């Protein structure tokens, strides 16, 4: 695959400066989106947590009334992902292996929507954004919900942003934790 083609696959349609609860439903409606696939770890809550924050829980309860929402996680801990999904009464798939498209396709087919009308939302370029773009979905990169900025996964995100920059994806700023937003 050519460097430019990979750079395009790593470019989200929307880069949000905040975490998931800053994604306003109006933005989704402007894009004519009727469904959403959400990553779980570090998108909705830190990887080792089992309880959603009150803000994220309220956001999920609000957004699921407006559109179909599925949780699709790479995490293999069935009990944890199931508990999170049950907390907000959402369908889920785990062990997705993103950027594999298989389980994302399964969720979108269950929604009975075209891929172009479903958002793929996550905190990682090389898993969530790459998988969504490979399917023609509307991709949204959010900042991760981390316990602190020195969280053990920060180096992975920094590496992803550096590599994406090297490949020509124009999404970086001086602070890889705060990408430019395409939303005011």
N, C-alpha and C positions, 0 to 999 in steps of 0.2 A: 504494500500500500504506500502510495506517495506521501511525503511529508505534509503537503498541503491538504490532502484528503483526510489524514488523521487529525490535523489541526482543526478542520471543520467539524469532525465528529466529537471533538473535545470542547467545542464552543457552545455553551448553553444559550438558549433563546433569551433567557432572563437571568441576570445575576442580582440577587437580593443582598443588600448590605447587612441585613439583620438575620436573625434566626427564623425558624419556620413560622412562629406566631406573628411575624411582621408581614407575612404574605396575605394581602388583603383580597377578599373574594372579588372585589370590583376588577382587580387586575386579571383574574381568571376569566371573568365574564367578558371582559374586553377582548380576550383572545378566543372567545367562543368555545371554551373548554367545558366539557360535560362530565369529565371523569378525571381522577387523579390516582396515581400510584405513588405511595410514599415509602421512602427508605425509613428504617427504624433507628438503628444505632447511630448516634451523634446527630441525626436529623431531628428526631422527636425527643430523645433523652440520651444522656451519656450511656455508653456501652454497658456498663455494669449495673446501672440502675434498673429497677423494675417498676417504679411508679412514675407516671407522667407528672410534670409540674402542673399546678393549677392553670397557668396561662396556656400551656400547650393542650391540656385536656379541654379547656373551654374553646380553644381555636378548633380542635378536631370536632367537637360536638356541634359547633356552628357550621363548619364547612361541609360536614356529611349530610346536613339537611339540604344543602344547595347543589350537591353533585355526588356521584358515586365515588367512593374512596376505598382503595385496597391498600393494605400494608404488604410490602414485598421486601423481605430482608435476606441478606446473606447469612445471617446468624443461624447456627445449627441448634440452638437451645430452644426446642419446641415449647417447653413449659413457659419460658420467659416471654417469647413472642406471643404465644396464645394469651397469656395473662394481660399483656399490654393491649392486644386487640379486643379482648373481652371488656376491659375497662371502658372502652368507648364504642363497643358493639360494632366492630368492623371485621370484615373478612380479611384473611391473611394467608400468605405463603412464606415459608422460610426455607433456608438452604438454597437460595436462588442462584448463587454463583455468578452474580453480575460481574462483568458485562455480558454474561450469557443472557440471551433474550427469552429463553424457554418459559420461565415462570412469569415474566412480565407479560408475554403473549397470553398465557393461561388466564391471568387476571383481566386483561383487556377483553379477551373473548368472553369471559364471564359477564363483563359489563355490557356486552353487545354494542360496543361503540367503535367507530373507526379510530385508528391510532392517532390521527391528526387532531382528534378532539379530546385526547387524554394527555394530561401533564405527567411527566416523570420528575419527581422532586426529590432531591437528595443533596448531601454535603460533599460528595466525592466526584471528581472529574472522570477518573478511569474506571469507575463502576457505574454509578447512577447516570451520569450525563452521557457517557459513551454508549451505554445500553439503550437509553431512550432515543438518542439521535440515530442509532442504527435502525430503529423501528419507525422513524419519522414522527416521533412524539414531540410535544412542546416541552422542552427541558428547562428546569429551574434549579439553579445552584443556590443553596442557602448556606449561611455560616453554620458550622457545627455547634451543637450544644455540648460544651465541654465543662467538666468540673472546674478546671482552670486552664489558663493558656499554656501551662507547662505539662499538660496531659500527655501521656506517652504516645498518643497518635498524632500530635502536632507535627512531628517530623515527617510523617507519611504525607500529610496534606501539603506541607512545604515542598516536599520532593515532587509531588504531583503537579503543583503549580509551576515549579521550576522547569520540569520536563515539558509541560504544555507550552510554556513560553519558548523553550528551545525548538519546539515543533512548529511554532508560529501562531499558536492560539492567543489572540490579543485580549486576554482577560485579566492580566496581572497589574497590580500596583506595587508600590514599594513594600507594602505590608500584605503578604499573601493571605492573611486572615481577614482582610477587608477589601475584597475585590470591588471594582467600580460597579455601581448599580445602574441598570438601565431603566429603573423606576425612580421618579422623584421622591 
